[in-house]
Amino acid sequence: MAKSLRSALAKYEHELSHGQCLELVARQLGCADWNVLAARETSKSPPDLQMPEGWFAASHSSREMFRMGVAPGLAGVAMIEARADTRIPPDMTGVLMRSFSARAFRAKRLRFSAQLKTQRATAGTIWMRVDPRGGGRYLRFDNMLNRTENGALKGDADWIERNIVLDVSYSAESIHIWVSS
């Protein structure tokens, strides 16, 4: 990656040493410096997980910082965990997401339920958003973060059910659900 970065920058007459490019790559991947990244990469890091069918990592989720997918040995259980020795910026979350058409749910109330379990979590949540035809601001939204009861899980919590219930209007085009930590 450092070689590719150095080569790309050279095309725009930005000359950086290989060492400087190594440091930039390390910071982009959430590590304090190249030494931390090199140690992480050479340690026995657990393999990436397979994504649940129909789900994907949201664009703002870093697969370098989070290990996401189906939990090993637990069919039907999604897992999001911070990778070992990774410094995660305060605004970064791991997000597994699924999007689908709202057509079959128009003029109905839709419930998204999940069992959540957390360890040292800042906020373990489920989210649901209903978007209108033609784009624009969402029609309905809940991410559990502003709830006074049955909200996001923080710290360590054993399995607990959380629900989001939203009305889907006739003008709805798509529905998006996600799990984040």
N, CA, C and O atoms as a DFTB+ gen file, in Angstrom:
724 C
 N C O
     1  1       0.823      -1.187       0.000
     2  2       0.000       0.000       0.000
     3  2       0.869       1.253       0.000
     4  3       0.561       2.238      -0.672
     5  1       1.946       1.203       0.754
     6  2       2.842       2.361       0.819
     7  2       3.489       2.612      -0.543
     8  3       3.631       3.761      -0.961
     9  1       3.878       1.541      -1.233
    10  2       4.469       1.703      -2.558
    11  2       3.465       2.308      -3.529
    12  3       3.814       3.189      -4.314
    13  1       2.215       1.839      -3.482
    14  2       1.177       2.380      -4.360
    15  2       0.909       3.846      -4.048
    16  3       0.754       4.659      -4.959
    17  1       0.856       4.181      -2.768
    18  2       0.636       5.568      -2.355
    19  2       1.780       6.452      -2.851
    20  3       1.548       7.528      -3.401
    21  1       3.010       5.992      -2.654
    22  2       4.180       6.782      -3.072
    23  2       4.171       7.009      -4.579
    24  3       4.462       8.108      -5.051
    25  1       3.839       5.972      -5.322
    26  2       3.788       6.067      -6.774
    27  2       2.689       7.027      -7.227
    28  3       2.905       7.844      -8.122
    29  1       1.519       6.930      -6.613
    30  2       0.402       7.802      -6.977
    31  2       0.716       9.266      -6.662
    32  3       0.392      10.153      -7.451
    33  1       1.338       9.516      -5.527
    34  2       1.686      10.888      -5.156
    35  2       2.759      11.457      -6.084
    36  3       2.742      12.646      -6.402
    37  1       3.683      10.611      -6.512
    38  2       4.756      11.065      -7.407
    39  2       4.189      11.563      -8.737
    40  3       4.746      12.477      -9.344
    41  1       3.099      10.972      -9.186
    42  2       2.462      11.420     -10.434
    43  2       1.969      12.857     -10.322
    44  3       1.840      13.550     -11.331
    45  1       1.695      13.303      -9.115
    46  2       1.236      14.677      -8.878
    47  2       2.354      15.547      -8.298
    48  3       2.105      16.603      -7.717
    49  1       3.600      15.071      -8.473
    50  2       4.799      15.794      -8.042
    51  2       4.838      16.004      -6.529
    52  3       5.332      17.027      -6.055
    53  1       4.327      15.050      -5.781
    54  2       4.448      15.037      -4.326
    55  2       5.410      13.913      -3.969
    56  3       5.054      12.737      -4.045
    57  1       6.597      14.266      -3.588
    58  2       7.617      13.273      -3.285
    59  2       7.653      12.997      -1.781
    60  3       7.942      13.897      -0.992
    61  1       7.364      11.774      -1.390
    62  2       7.476      11.337      -0.007
    63  2       8.366      10.105       0.030
    64  3       8.423       9.337      -0.930
    65  1       9.061       9.926       1.147
    66  2       9.902       8.738       1.293
    67  2       9.009       7.522       1.526
    68  3       7.833       7.655       1.867
    69  1       9.575       6.359       1.341
    70  2       8.827       5.123       1.605
    71  2       8.392       5.075       3.069
    72  3       7.271       4.666       3.373
    73  1       9.276       5.492       3.972
    74  2       8.956       5.511       5.398
    75  2       7.781       6.429       5.718
    76  3       6.920       6.085       6.528
    77  1       7.748       7.601       5.078
    78  2       6.630       8.522       5.288
    79  2       5.325       7.901       4.796
    80  3       4.286       8.064       5.436
    81  1       5.364       7.204       3.689
    82  2       4.171       6.550       3.163
    83  2       3.728       5.408       4.076
    84  3       2.530       5.187       4.250
    85  1       4.684       4.681       4.662
    86  2       4.326       3.632       5.619
    87  2       3.572       4.227       6.806
    88  3       2.578       3.660       7.258
    89  1       4.043       5.372       7.312
    90  2       3.376       6.026       8.443
    91  2       1.978       6.477       8.064
    92  3       1.054       6.336       8.865
    93  1       1.791       7.022       6.852
    94  2       0.464       7.453       6.400
    95  2      -0.499       6.272       6.294
    96  3      -1.652       6.367       6.717
    97  1      -0.033       5.179       5.739
    98  2      -0.869       3.981       5.625
    99  2      -1.274       3.487       7.007
   100  3      -2.432       3.129       7.224
   101  1      -0.343       3.466       7.929
   102  2      -0.646       3.008       9.294
   103  2      -1.739       3.865       9.920
   104  3      -2.663       3.335      10.537
   105  1      -1.642       5.187       9.768
   106  2      -2.652       6.079      10.354
   107  2      -4.000       5.904       9.676
   108  3      -5.032       5.983      10.342
   109  1      -4.021       5.667       8.356
   110  2      -5.283       5.437       7.645
   111  2      -5.970       4.171       8.146
   112  3      -7.197       4.074       8.117
   113  1      -5.193       3.219       8.599
   114  2      -5.755       1.953       9.081
   115  2      -6.001       1.969      10.595
   116  3      -6.281       0.931      11.194
   117  1      -5.893       3.148      11.202
   118  2      -6.252       3.288      12.604
   119  2      -5.151       2.969      13.596
   120  3      -5.424       2.802      14.785
   121  1      -3.923       2.881      13.137
   122  2      -2.805       2.580      14.038
   123  2      -2.000       3.846      14.309
   124  3      -1.949       4.757      13.482
   125  1      -1.377       3.884      15.472
   126  2      -0.603       5.062      15.869
   127  2       0.588       5.292      14.938
   128  3       0.916       6.434      14.618
   129  1       1.231       4.215      14.507
   130  2       2.382       4.346      13.616
   131  2       2.622       3.009      12.923
   132  3       1.909       2.031      13.147
   133  1       3.659       2.999      12.065
   134  2       3.963       1.806      11.283
   135  2       4.317       0.613      12.161
   136  3       3.933      -0.512      11.841
   137  1       5.032       0.825      13.251
   138  2       5.426      -0.277      14.122
   139  2       4.203      -0.991      14.698
   140  3       4.175      -2.220      14.772
   141  1       3.191      -0.217      15.108
   142  2       1.967      -0.821      15.648
   143  2       1.257      -1.632      14.568
   144  3       0.797      -2.744      14.825
   145  1       1.168      -1.073      13.355
   146  2       0.515      -1.797      12.255
   147  2       1.280      -3.066      11.912
   148  3       0.674      -4.121      11.720
   149  1       2.583      -2.979      11.835
   150  2       3.389      -4.154      11.497
   151  2       3.222      -5.243      12.542
   152  3       3.138      -6.422      12.198
   153  1       3.174      -4.866      13.814
   154  2       2.982      -5.859      14.873
   155  2       1.603      -6.487      14.766
   156  3       1.448      -7.692      14.964
   157  1       0.617      -5.686      14.457
   158  2      -0.746      -6.205      14.324
   159  2      -0.856      -7.164      13.152
   160  3      -1.487      -8.216      13.253
   161  1      -0.241      -6.795      12.051
   162  2      -0.341      -7.611      10.850
   163  2       0.429      -8.918      10.985
   164  3       0.049      -9.915      10.370
   165  1       1.497      -8.941      11.771
   166  2       2.267     -10.171      11.906
   167  2       1.744     -11.052      13.027
   168  3       2.078     -12.235      13.100
   169  1       0.909     -10.470      13.916
   170  2       0.326     -11.296      14.974
   171  2      -0.745     -12.183      14.359
   172  3      -1.195     -11.944      13.239
   173  1      -1.142     -13.194      15.089
   174  2      -2.153     -14.107      14.567
   175  2      -3.519     -13.451      14.706
   176  3      -4.210     -13.620      15.711
   177  1      -3.884     -12.717      13.698
   178  2      -5.171     -12.026      13.669
   179  2      -6.247     -13.017      13.239
   180  3      -6.032     -13.792      12.307
   181  1      -7.403     -13.002      13.904
   182  2      -8.467     -13.922      13.490
   183  2      -8.900     -13.619      12.056
   184  3      -8.838     -12.471      11.618
   185  1      -9.331     -14.628      11.337
   186  2      -9.730     -14.411       9.942
   187  2     -10.999     -13.563       9.850
   188  3     -11.787     -13.487      10.793
   189  1     -11.174     -12.926       8.686
   190  2     -12.400     -12.179       8.442
   191  2     -13.590     -13.124       8.507
   192  3     -13.457     -14.329       8.292
   193  1     -14.738     -12.567       8.801
   194  2     -15.955     -13.362       8.916
   195  2     -16.782     -13.250       7.645
   196  3     -16.700     -12.258       6.920
   197  1     -17.572     -14.270       7.388
   198  2     -18.477     -14.235       6.246
   199  2     -19.678     -13.367       6.600
   200  3     -20.224     -13.462       7.699
   201  1     -20.078     -12.530       5.666
   202  2     -21.231     -11.662       5.907
   203  2     -22.518     -12.479       5.861
   204  3     -22.636     -13.411       5.066
   205  1     -23.491     -12.127       6.719
   206  2     -24.793     -12.789       6.625
   207  2     -25.389     -12.500       5.248
   208  3     -25.170     -11.427       4.687
   209  1     -26.136     -13.450       4.710
   210  2     -26.705     -13.288       3.373
   211  2     -27.568     -12.032       3.299
   212  3     -28.451     -11.820       4.130
   213  1     -27.299     -11.202       2.289
   214  2     -28.058      -9.979       2.074
   215  2     -27.568      -8.784       2.870
   216  3     -28.076      -7.679       2.681
   217  1     -26.601      -8.967       3.750
   218  2     -26.081      -7.890       4.589
   219  2     -24.731      -7.431       4.053
   220  3     -24.062      -8.169       3.330
   221  1     -24.335      -6.220       4.405
   222  2     -23.042      -5.679       3.984
   223  2     -22.531      -4.722       5.047
   224  3     -23.296      -4.242       5.884
   225  1     -21.237      -4.450       5.009
   226  2     -20.648      -3.460       5.915
   227  2     -20.970      -2.086       5.353
   228  3     -20.700      -1.817       4.182
   229  1     -21.542      -1.215       6.171
   230  2     -21.868       0.136       5.716
   231  2     -20.596       0.854       5.282
   232  3     -19.506       0.558       5.771
   233  1     -20.745       1.795       4.366
   234  2     -19.584       2.455       3.764
   235  2     -18.707       3.174       4.779
   236  3     -17.509       3.328       4.544
   237  1     -19.266       3.617       5.900
   238  2     -18.453       4.321       6.893
   239  2     -17.843       3.374       7.927
   240  3     -17.211       3.826       8.882
   241  1     -18.025       2.074       7.747
   242  2     -17.428       1.086       8.648
   243  2     -16.099       0.619       8.082
   244  3     -16.015       0.244       6.912
   245  1     -15.093       0.640       8.881
   246  2     -13.777       0.220       8.442
   247  2     -13.577      -1.264       8.745
   248  3     -13.566      -1.669       9.907
   249  1     -13.420      -2.062       7.707
   250  2     -13.158      -3.493       7.891
   251  2     -11.759      -3.709       8.464
   252  3     -11.462      -4.786       8.980
   253  1     -10.894      -2.688       8.378
   254  2      -9.566      -2.796       8.978
   255  2      -9.645      -2.631      10.493
   256  3      -8.799      -3.154      11.219
   257  1     -10.649      -1.911      10.968
   258  2     -10.792      -1.664      12.405
   259  2     -11.749      -2.631      13.082
   260  3     -11.629      -2.894      14.279
   261  1     -12.707      -3.165      12.311
   262  2     -13.719      -4.046      12.867
   263  2     -13.750      -5.375      12.127
   264  3     -13.550      -5.432      10.913
   265  1     -13.997      -6.420      12.862
   266  2     -14.226      -7.754      12.310
   267  2     -15.731      -7.958      12.387
   268  3     -16.295      -7.945      13.482
   269  1     -16.398      -8.147      11.246
   270  2     -17.855      -8.216      11.189
   271  2     -18.310      -9.387      10.340
   272  3     -17.670      -9.752       9.354
   273  1     -19.429      -9.965      10.743
   274  2     -20.023     -11.042       9.966
   275  2     -20.671     -12.058      10.884
   276  3     -21.005     -11.756      12.030
   277  1     -20.847     -13.281      10.364
   278  2     -21.472     -14.352      11.135
   279  2     -20.479     -14.856      12.178
   280  3     -19.341     -15.190      11.848
   281  1     -20.910     -14.911      13.431
   282  2     -20.048     -15.356      14.530
   283  2     -19.647     -16.814      14.312
   284  3     -20.495     -17.644      13.984
   285  1     -18.363     -17.134      14.490
   286  2     -17.902     -18.508      14.303
   287  2     -18.655     -19.482      15.210
   288  3     -18.739     -19.278      16.421
   289  1     -19.203     -20.546      14.607
   290  2     -19.900     -21.577      15.364
   291  2     -21.283     -21.185      15.848
   292  3     -21.911     -21.946      16.585
   293  1     -21.775     -20.015      15.453
   294  2     -23.095     -19.558      15.893
   295  2     -23.925     -19.121      14.687
   296  3     -24.083     -17.925      14.442
   297  1     -24.448     -20.073      13.945
   298  2     -25.242     -19.774      12.757
   299  2     -26.377     -18.822      13.116
   300  3     -27.060     -19.004      14.123
   301  1     -26.565     -17.816      12.288
   302  2     -27.639     -16.856      12.508
   303  2     -27.292     -15.736      13.473
   304  3     -28.133     -14.880      13.748
   305  1     -26.063     -15.724      13.996
   306  2     -25.649     -14.677      14.938
   307  2     -24.606     -13.799      14.254
   308  3     -23.551     -14.277      13.838
   309  1     -24.915     -12.515      14.146
   310  2     -23.965     -11.561      13.569
   311  2     -23.067     -11.039      14.687
   312  3     -23.483     -10.933      15.840
   313  1     -21.832     -10.718      14.323
   314  2     -20.866     -10.253      15.306
   315  2     -20.124      -9.047      14.747
   316  3     -19.751      -9.023      13.574
   317  1     -19.915      -8.050      15.596
   318  2     -19.066      -6.902      15.266
   319  2     -18.092      -6.765      16.425
   320  3     -18.507      -6.612      17.574
   321  1     -16.809      -6.820      16.131
   322  2     -15.825      -6.647      17.195
   323  2     -14.684      -5.782      16.700
   324  3     -14.297      -5.842      15.533
   325  1     -14.154      -4.980      17.605
   326  2     -12.990      -4.172      17.278
   327  2     -11.790      -5.102      17.146
   328  3     -11.625      -6.028      17.939
   329  1     -10.971      -4.856      16.160
   330  2      -9.768      -5.657      15.997
   331  2      -8.782      -5.310      17.110
   332  3      -8.700      -4.163      17.549
   333  1      -8.048      -6.304      17.552
   334  2      -7.100      -6.135      18.656
   335  2      -6.076      -5.055      18.334
   336  3      -5.638      -4.916      17.192
   337  1      -5.709      -4.303      19.347
   338  2      -4.670      -3.276      19.248
   339  2      -4.964      -2.203      18.199
   340  3      -4.041      -1.642      17.609
   341  1      -6.237      -1.920      17.969
   342  2      -6.617      -0.898      17.016
   343  2      -7.197       0.284      17.756
   344  3      -8.080       0.121      18.599
   345  1      -6.715       1.459      17.452
   346  2      -7.257       2.680      18.028
   347  2      -8.421       3.125      17.142
   348  3      -8.230       3.455      15.972
   349  1      -9.604       3.130      17.700
   350  2     -10.799       3.459      16.925
   351  2     -11.194       4.903      17.238
   352  3     -11.420       5.245      18.398
   353  1     -11.279       5.749      16.208
   354  2     -11.695       7.138      16.436
   355  2     -13.097       7.189      17.059
   356  3     -13.913       6.301      16.811
   357  1     -13.380       8.215      17.861
   358  2     -14.667       8.297      18.555
   359  2     -15.879       8.312      17.624
   360  3     -16.964       7.891      18.025
   361  1     -15.714       8.788      16.392
   362  2     -16.845       8.859      15.467
   363  2     -16.973       7.620      14.582
   364  3     -17.813       7.603      13.682
   365  1     -16.174       6.595      14.809
   366  2     -16.179       5.396      13.973
   367  2     -16.966       4.285      14.650
   368  3     -16.790       4.034      15.843
   369  1     -17.833       3.620      13.894
   370  2     -18.576       2.470      14.398
   371  2     -18.535       1.357      13.372
   372  3     -18.365       1.597      12.177
   373  1     -18.692       0.148      13.851
   374  2     -18.830      -0.999      12.966
   375  2     -20.314      -1.194      12.686
   376  3     -21.116      -1.264      13.617
   377  1     -20.685      -1.281      11.410
   378  2     -22.101      -1.338      11.054
   379  2     -22.348      -2.428      10.017
   380  3     -21.755      -2.419       8.938
   381  1     -23.227      -3.364      10.354
   382  2     -23.747      -4.336       9.399
   383  2     -25.119      -3.848       8.976
   384  3     -25.951      -3.520       9.822
   385  1     -25.365      -3.798       7.671
   386  2     -26.577      -3.165       7.158
   387  2     -27.258      -4.028       6.106
   388  3     -26.620      -4.821       5.413
   389  1     -28.568      -3.850       6.007
   390  2     -29.352      -4.507       4.965
   391  2     -30.400      -3.520       4.485
   392  3     -31.025      -2.834       5.294
   393  1     -30.598      -3.442       3.175
   394  2     -31.581      -2.537       2.570
   395  2     -32.536      -3.350       1.707
   396  3     -32.144      -4.331       1.074
   397  1     -33.801      -2.924       1.693
   398  2     -34.787      -3.616       0.866
   399  2     -35.918      -2.676       0.508
   400  3     -36.062      -1.604       1.096
   401  1     -36.724      -3.089      -0.469
   402  2     -37.852      -2.293      -0.945
   403  2     -38.929      -2.186       0.130
   404  3     -39.178      -3.137       0.869
   405  1     -39.556      -1.032       0.207
   406  2     -40.635      -0.806       1.170
   407  2     -41.998      -1.224       0.607
   408  3     -42.991      -1.223       1.334
   409  1     -42.053      -1.577      -0.663
   410  2     -43.327      -1.837      -1.343
   411  2     -44.254      -2.766      -0.551
   412  3     -45.426      -2.436      -0.366
   413  1     -43.775      -3.888      -0.092
   414  2     -44.627      -4.868       0.603
   415  2     -45.038      -4.402       2.003
   416  3     -45.906      -5.014       2.626
   417  1     -44.430      -3.334       2.499
   418  2     -44.693      -2.891       3.873
   419  2     -45.429      -1.556       3.947
   420  3     -45.697      -1.058       5.040
   421  1     -45.756      -0.975       2.796
   422  2     -46.430       0.321       2.789
   423  2     -47.759       0.244       3.530
   424  3     -48.500      -0.731       3.403
   425  1     -48.048       1.282       4.302
   426  2     -49.276       1.401       5.110
   427  2     -49.341       0.336       6.202
   428  3     -50.425      -0.044       6.645
   429  1     -48.187      -0.137       6.627
   430  2     -48.121      -1.134       7.702
   431  2     -47.138      -0.665       8.757
   432  3     -46.345       0.250       8.533
   433  1     -47.206      -1.294       9.882
   434  2     -46.247      -1.063      10.961
   435  2     -45.228      -2.195      10.890
   436  3     -45.601      -3.364      10.792
   437  1     -43.947      -1.852      10.941
   438  2     -42.875      -2.839      10.782
   439  2     -42.033      -2.885      12.050
   440  3     -41.641      -1.849      12.585
   441  1     -41.758      -4.101      12.525
   442  2     -40.940      -4.310      13.718
   443  2     -39.620      -4.964      13.329
   444  3     -39.592      -5.944      12.584
   445  1     -38.530      -4.408      13.844
   446  2     -37.204      -4.996      13.711
   447  2     -36.766      -5.361      15.123
   448  3     -36.635      -4.490      15.983
   449  1     -36.540      -6.651      15.358
   450  2     -36.139      -7.150      16.678
   451  2     -34.795      -7.849      16.572
   452  3     -34.470      -8.474      15.562
   453  1     -34.028      -7.727      17.639
   454  2     -32.735      -8.410      17.683
   455  2     -32.353      -8.669      19.127
   456  3     -32.706      -7.907      20.027
   457  1     -31.635      -9.743      19.333
   458  2     -31.010     -10.026      20.624
   459  2     -29.606      -9.437      20.548
   460  3     -28.858      -9.740      19.618
   461  1     -29.243      -8.607      21.507
   462  2     -27.931      -7.972      21.525
   463  2     -27.145      -8.389      22.761
   464  3     -27.715      -8.612      23.830
   465  1     -25.847      -8.490      22.601
   466  2     -24.932      -8.769      23.702
   467  2     -23.698      -7.912      23.452
   468  3     -23.212      -7.834      22.324
   469  1     -23.186      -7.264      24.506
   470  2     -22.027      -6.390      24.319
   471  2     -20.936      -6.681      25.332
   472  3     -21.182      -7.182      26.428
   473  1     -19.721      -6.347      24.922
   474  2     -18.561      -6.361      25.810
   475  2     -17.787      -5.078      25.559
   476  3     -17.342      -4.822      24.440
   477  1     -17.630      -4.277      26.597
   478  2     -16.904      -3.011      26.517
   479  2     -17.390      -2.141      25.355
   480  3     -16.584      -1.508      24.672
   481  1     -18.684      -2.110      25.136
   482  2     -19.257      -1.347      24.023
   483  2     -19.546       0.098      24.424
   484  3     -19.986       0.379      25.539
   485  1     -19.289       0.991      23.495
   486  2     -19.693       2.378      23.682
   487  2     -21.197       2.489      23.483
   488  3     -21.887       3.159      24.252
   489  1     -21.703       1.826      22.442
   490  2     -23.145       1.815      22.176
   491  2     -23.457       0.683      21.206
   492  3     -23.143       0.775      20.019
   493  1     -24.071      -0.376      21.704
   494  2     -24.538      -1.466      20.855
   495  2     -26.006      -1.210      20.529
   496  3     -26.843      -1.147      21.429
   497  1     -26.318      -1.062      19.244
   498  2     -27.679      -0.683      18.856
   499  2     -28.156      -1.424      17.618
   500  3     -27.382      -2.042      16.886
   501  1     -29.466      -1.334      17.417
   502  2     -30.059      -1.645      16.119
   503  2     -30.661      -0.334      15.619
   504  3     -31.018       0.540      16.410
   505  1     -30.766      -0.211      14.319
   506  2     -31.313       0.995      13.700
   507  2     -32.331       0.581      12.637
   508  3     -32.243      -0.512      12.078
   509  1     -33.279       1.445      12.368
   510  2     -34.172       1.250      11.225
   511  2     -34.522       2.625      10.673
   512  3     -34.804       3.566      11.415
   513  1     -34.495       2.710       9.345
   514  2     -34.809       3.972       8.664
   515  2     -35.709       3.669       7.471
   516  3     -35.481       2.706       6.739
   517  1     -36.729       4.497       7.282
   518  2     -37.640       4.387       6.144
   519  2     -37.409       5.615       5.267
   520  3     -37.563       6.747       5.726
   521  1     -37.038       5.391       4.006
   522  2     -36.728       6.486       3.082
   523  2     -37.847       6.683       2.062
   524  3     -38.532       5.729       1.695
   525  1     -38.032       7.939       1.599
   526  2     -39.099       8.242       0.636
   527  2     -38.700       7.949      -0.796
   528  3     -37.522       7.763      -1.103
   529  1     -39.699       7.910      -1.669
   530  2     -39.433       7.821      -3.109
   531  2     -38.743       9.110      -3.539
   532  3     -39.066      10.191      -3.047
   533  1     -37.812       8.991      -4.442
   534  2     -37.147      10.161      -4.991
   535  2     -36.079      10.775      -4.103
   536  3     -35.565      11.849      -4.416
   537  1     -35.736      10.122      -3.008
   538  2     -34.692      10.646      -2.136
   539  2     -35.217      11.686      -1.166
   540  3     -36.425      11.827      -0.978
   541  1     -34.309      12.401      -0.563
   542  2     -34.696      13.401       0.429
   543  2     -34.567      12.853       1.834
   544  3     -34.090      11.737       2.040
   545  1     -34.996      13.649       2.795
   546  2     -34.904      13.288       4.214
   547  2     -35.740      12.042       4.495
   548  3     -36.805      11.853       3.908
   549  1     -35.253      11.205       5.388
   550  2     -35.954       9.977       5.748
   551  2     -37.352      10.291       6.280
   552  3     -37.609      11.388       6.776
   553  1     -38.243       9.314       6.170
   554  2     -39.611       9.458       6.673
   555  2     -39.716       9.070       8.141
   556  3     -40.389       9.740       8.924
   557  1     -39.047       7.986       8.505
   558  2     -39.051       7.498       9.892
   559  2     -37.647       7.003      10.209
   560  3     -36.917       6.538       9.333
   561  1     -37.281       7.120      11.511
   562  2     -35.935       6.729      11.901
   563  2     -35.892       6.453      13.401
   564  3     -36.498       7.181      14.187
   565  1     -35.177       5.402      13.797
   566  2     -34.904       5.137      15.211
   567  2     -33.573       4.395      15.285
   568  3     -33.362       3.404      14.587
   569  1     -32.671       4.893      16.148
   570  2     -31.388       4.220      16.354
   571  2     -31.145       3.897      17.828
   572  3     -30.036       3.516      18.205
   573  1     -32.170       4.046      18.659
   574  2     -32.140       3.726      20.086
   575  2     -31.247       4.652      20.910
   576  3     -31.244       4.543      22.136
   577  1     -30.494       5.554      20.292
   578  2     -29.516       6.351      21.033
   579  2     -30.149       7.422      21.920
   580  3     -29.563       7.802      22.933
   581  1     -31.323       7.909      21.560
   582  2     -31.961       8.967      22.340
   583  2     -33.061       8.452      23.260
   584  3     -33.800       9.250      23.838
   585  1     -33.182       7.171      23.403
   586  2     -34.222       6.595      24.258
   587  2     -33.832       6.687      25.732
   588  3     -32.660       6.572      26.088
   589  1     -34.834       6.896      26.576
   590  2     -34.590       6.856      28.024
   591  2     -34.780       5.441      28.558
   592  3     -34.229       5.092      29.602
   593  1     -35.556       4.625      27.845
   594  2     -35.745       3.210      28.206
   595  2     -35.495       2.342      26.982
   596  3     -35.747       2.754      25.850
   597  1     -34.995       1.136      27.224
   598  2     -34.748       0.165      26.154
   599  2     -33.883       0.755      25.035
   600  3     -34.149       0.548      23.851
   601  1     -32.855       1.485      25.432
   602  2     -31.971       2.121      24.467
   603  2     -30.736       1.293      24.163
   604  3     -30.709       0.077      24.352
   605  1     -29.725       1.985      23.690
   606  2     -28.461       1.351      23.316
   607  2     -27.816       0.685      24.522
   608  3     -27.953       1.153      25.652
   609  1     -27.118      -0.406      24.270
   610  2     -26.388      -1.109      25.327
   611  2     -24.997      -0.493      25.452
   612  3     -24.344      -0.206      24.449
   613  1     -24.558      -0.296      26.669
   614  2     -23.241       0.276      26.918
   615  2     -22.462      -0.646      27.844
   616  3     -23.036      -1.295      28.719
   617  1     -21.146      -0.696      27.641
   618  2     -20.323      -1.546      28.497
   619  2     -20.571      -3.017      28.218
   620  3     -20.641      -3.440      27.064
   621  1     -20.706      -3.797      29.296
   622  2     -20.964      -5.230      29.179
   623  2     -22.438      -5.499      29.454
   624  3     -22.984      -5.035      30.455
   625  1     -23.071      -6.243      28.569
   626  2     -24.475      -6.613      28.756
   627  2     -24.692      -8.007      28.193
   628  3     -24.215      -8.325      27.104
   629  1     -25.407      -8.833      28.932
   630  2     -25.749     -10.163      28.437
   631  2     -26.881     -10.035      27.427
   632  3     -27.425      -8.947      27.239
   633  1     -27.238     -11.134      26.781
   634  2     -28.256     -11.122      25.735
   635  2     -29.528     -10.438      26.225
   636  3     -30.076     -10.774      27.275
   637  1     -29.979      -9.471      25.432
   638  2     -31.209      -8.747      25.737
   639  2     -31.879      -8.362      24.418
   640  3     -31.202      -8.002      23.455
   641  1     -33.183      -8.439      24.381
   642  2     -33.907      -8.105      23.154
   643  2     -34.144      -6.609      23.057
   644  3     -34.466      -5.948      24.044
   645  1     -33.980      -6.092      21.857
   646  2     -34.311      -4.709      21.542
   647  2     -35.214      -4.714      20.308
   648  3     -35.065      -5.552      19.419
   649  1     -36.145      -3.770      20.270
   650  2     -37.110      -3.669      19.175
   651  2     -37.199      -2.243      18.680
   652  3     -37.058      -1.285      19.441
   653  1     -37.433      -2.128      17.396
   654  2     -37.785      -0.849      16.782
   655  2     -39.056      -1.100      15.991
   656  3     -39.139      -2.059      15.224
   657  1     -40.040      -0.242      16.178
   658  2     -41.302      -0.338      15.454
   659  2     -41.540       0.998      14.758
   660  3     -41.600       2.042      15.408
   661  1     -41.676       0.958      13.435
   662  2     -41.918       2.175      12.660
   663  2     -43.085       1.966      11.708
   664  3     -43.301       0.864      11.204
   665  1     -43.835       3.033      11.469
   666  2     -44.887       3.015      10.454
   667  2     -44.247       3.278       9.100
   668  3     -43.382       4.144       8.965
   669  1     -44.685       2.519       8.097
   670  2     -44.175       2.672       6.740
   671  2     -45.285       3.322       5.919
   672  3     -46.336       2.719       5.704
   673  1     -45.056       4.535       5.467
   674  2     -46.097       5.275       4.744
   675  2     -46.174       4.837       3.282
   676  3     -45.316       4.110       2.782
   677  1     -47.248       5.310       2.604
   678  2     -47.416       5.016       1.182
   679  2     -46.291       5.609       0.339
   680  3     -45.997       5.105      -0.745
   681  1     -45.668       6.666       0.825
   682  2     -44.617       7.317       0.047
   683  2     -43.234       6.692       0.266
   684  3     -42.239       7.201      -0.250
   685  1     -43.165       5.603       1.020
   686  2     -41.874       4.961       1.301
   687  2     -41.357       4.199       0.082
   688  3     -42.119       3.546      -0.631
   689  1     -40.060       4.296      -0.137
   690  2     -39.396       3.588      -1.232
   691  2     -38.525       2.441      -0.720
   692  3     -38.534       1.346      -1.283
   693  1     -37.766       2.704       0.360
   694  2     -36.835       1.698       0.842
   695  2     -36.773       1.696       2.368
   696  3     -37.111       2.676       3.032
   697  1     -36.329       0.558       2.893
   698  2     -36.155       0.385       4.330
   699  2     -34.730      -0.104       4.545
   700  3     -34.224      -0.947       3.805
   701  1     -34.103       0.443       5.566
   702  2     -32.717       0.093       5.885
   703  2     -32.657      -0.287       7.351
   704  3     -33.123       0.453       8.217
   705  1     -32.082      -1.441       7.620
   706  2     -31.891      -1.879       9.008
   707  2     -30.402      -2.138       9.210
   708  3     -29.691      -2.536       8.287
   709  1     -29.954      -1.905      10.422
   710  2     -28.555      -2.206      10.714
   711  2     -28.329      -2.444      12.173
   712  3     -29.121      -2.060      13.034
   713  1     -27.206      -3.100      12.422
   714  2     -26.713      -3.393      13.756
   715  2     -25.375      -2.673      13.858
   716  3     -24.562      -2.741      12.936
   717  1     -25.142      -1.984      14.975
   718  2     -23.872      -1.276      15.089
   719  2     -23.296      -1.397      16.497
   720  3     -24.004      -1.626      17.478
   721  1     -22.007      -1.235      16.542
   722  2     -21.300      -1.227      17.815
   723  2     -20.106      -0.320      17.712
   724  3     -19.363      -0.165      18.681
